[in-house]
Amino acid sequence: MSNLLDLPVTTLAGEPTTFGALTAGRAALVVNVASRCGLTPQYGKLEALHEEFEAKGLTVIGFPSNQFAGQEPGTAEEIAEFCSATYGVTFPMSDKVEVNGDGRDPIYAALTQAQDAKGETGDVQWNFEKFLVAADGSVIGRYRPGTEPDAPEIRADIEALLG
């Protein structure tokens, strides 16, 4: 597996970078997001987590994906406007990516090797699947879409990781 920190990312603004540069040596909660999903209100809780833990060393990073029922059809500009205006999102976002299949982004090729609470690996199940990544690039936790960003298990893992 490639070192997650070295993998390329293009920001929602179209700027090339790496996962490591995007996290700036911090832990990250990585989430595949969509603007037209029943789970879209999770953006609000993701922003709240980002604000609460940013000073302690956590960055939330959104990776928009249109792979699930076409629920992220917008352009980068439309996605940015929606997230900012509707949920006040300030955390970094990537350009739209594929999280499953032959065109899977390298970040997700690495992340989907991580096990969830049931010990299962593999494809992302739906929008808003979450991965907690340590500052060294190791995946600490994987949380399926129905797990809210402020769920006790995610909060406990973040607090344990940040010390």
Secondary structure, 3 states (H helix, E strand, C coil): CCCHHHCEEEECCCCEEEHHHHHCCCEEEEEEECCCCCCCCHHHHHHHHHHHHHHHCEEEEEEECCCCCCCCCCCHHHHHHHHHHHHCCCCCEECCCCCCCCCCCHHHHHHCCCCCCCCCCCCCCCCCCEEEECCCCCEEEEECCCCCCCCHHHHHHHHHHHC
